[in-house]
Each structure stands twice: as structure tokens, then as C-alpha cells.
Amino acid sequence: MLTMGSQGAAVCSFDASSTSLVTQHLPAVSANIVNTNGAGDCLVAGSLAHLVQGNSPVDALAFGMVSASQDAVMTLFLDLLMKAESGICL
């Protein structure tokens, strides 16, 4: 897997039927990005979870990309929640 930020990601896998390497590019997931902390971890975790369930590398990467984008969006919600719990007014 190769991540390219706003340009999406690519995955290279072995096609056993043709004994060749296949590279596929996926466009970036559209999201209102707030903070990318942990997004890479979510991408890898989501991709691996999907791979061990027997899904294709492309499907696994797509799942990982959606997981990462949701993490980047949820960061805003968690930041606001933490501020509210600590009594910080917005």
C-alpha cells in the first residue's frame, strides 16, 4: 500500500492467475478533514482487518481509507467533547 494524501492511495498485489503484479489506484475519500492524527493507524488497521477476512487487497485498502477518513472527521467531535467535559466554553 502507498498512501498519497489528497491524491488517494495505491495497492500492488500479486495476481496468481496471470502470475503478474497488479497496481491499482483509489482516489482520496472526500471528507471534512479536521486532524489527521491517527489516520494512518486507522488505514492500516482497517485494511488488515479486511484482508484477514479474505477480502481482496483493493477492497481492503478501500475499507482502510474510509476508516482513516472517519478518524480524521471524528477528531473534531472528540476535541469538542473533551472541551465540554473540562468546562471550556467554545
C-alpha positions as CSV (number, residue, x, y, z in Angstrom):
1,M,0.0,0.0,0.0
2,L,1.1,3.5,-0.8
3,T,-0.8,6.5,0.6
4,M,-0.6,9.8,-1.3
5,G,-2.7,12.2,0.8
6,S,-5.2,14.1,-1.2
7,Q,-4.3,12.1,-4.3
8,G,-5.6,8.8,-2.8
9,A,-3.7,5.6,-2.4
10,A,-2.5,2.6,-4.4
11,V,-2.0,-1.0,-3.8
12,C,0.2,-3.5,-5.5
13,S,-0.8,-7.2,-5.4
14,F,0.1,-10.5,-7.0
15,D,-2.4,-11.9,-9.5
16,A,-1.9,-15.7,-9.2
17,S,-3.9,-16.4,-12.4
18,S,-1.6,-14.4,-14.6
19,T,1.5,-14.6,-12.3
20,S,1.9,-10.8,-12.5
21,L,1.9,-7.8,-10.3
22,V,-1.2,-5.6,-10.5
23,T,-1.2,-2.0,-9.3
24,Q,-4.5,-0.2,-8.6
25,H,-5.1,3.4,-7.6
26,L,-8.0,4.6,-5.5
27,P,-9.0,8.3,-5.3
28,A,-9.0,10.0,-2.0
29,V,-12.1,9.7,0.2
30,S,-14.0,13.0,0.3
31,A,-14.2,14.2,3.9
32,N,-14.1,17.4,6.0
33,I,-10.7,16.7,7.5
34,V,-10.1,18.2,10.9
35,N,-7.0,16.4,12.1
36,T,-5.0,13.6,10.6
37,N,-3.5,12.3,13.9
38,G,-4.1,8.5,14.0
39,A,-5.5,8.4,10.4
40,G,-2.6,6.3,9.2
41,D,-3.1,3.8,12.0
42,C,-6.8,3.6,11.2
43,L,-5.9,3.0,7.5
44,V,-3.6,0.1,8.3
45,A,-5.9,-1.4,11.0
46,G,-8.9,-1.2,8.7
47,S,-7.0,-2.6,5.7
48,L,-5.6,-5.5,7.7
49,A,-8.9,-6.4,9.3
50,H,-10.5,-6.6,5.9
51,L,-7.6,-8.6,4.5
52,V,-7.7,-11.3,7.2
53,Q,-11.5,-11.7,6.5
54,G,-10.5,-12.8,3.0
55,N,-11.2,-9.6,1.0
56,S,-9.1,-8.5,-1.9
57,P,-6.2,-6.1,-1.4
58,V,-8.2,-3.4,-3.3
59,D,-11.3,-3.8,-1.1
60,A,-9.1,-3.9,2.0
61,L,-7.5,-0.6,1.0
62,A,-10.8,1.0,0.3
63,F,-12.1,-0.1,3.7
64,G,-8.9,1.3,5.3
65,M,-9.2,4.6,3.5
66,V,-12.8,5.0,4.8
67,S,-11.7,4.1,8.3
68,A,-8.9,6.7,8.1
69,S,-11.3,9.4,6.8
70,Q,-13.8,8.8,9.6
71,D,-11.0,9.1,12.2
72,A,-9.9,12.4,10.7
73,V,-13.5,13.7,10.9
74,M,-14.3,12.3,14.4
75,T,-11.3,14.1,15.8
76,L,-13.3,17.3,15.8
77,F,-16.2,15.7,17.7
78,L,-13.8,14.2,20.3
79,D,-12.0,17.6,20.7
80,L,-15.3,19.3,21.3
81,L,-16.4,16.6,23.7
82,M,-13.2,16.9,25.8
83,K,-13.5,20.6,26.0
84,A,-17.1,20.4,27.1
85,E,-16.3,17.9,29.8
86,S,-13.5,20.0,31.1
87,G,-15.7,23.1,31.3
88,I,-14.1,25.0,28.5
89,C,-16.7,27.2,26.7
90,L,-16.4,27.5,22.9
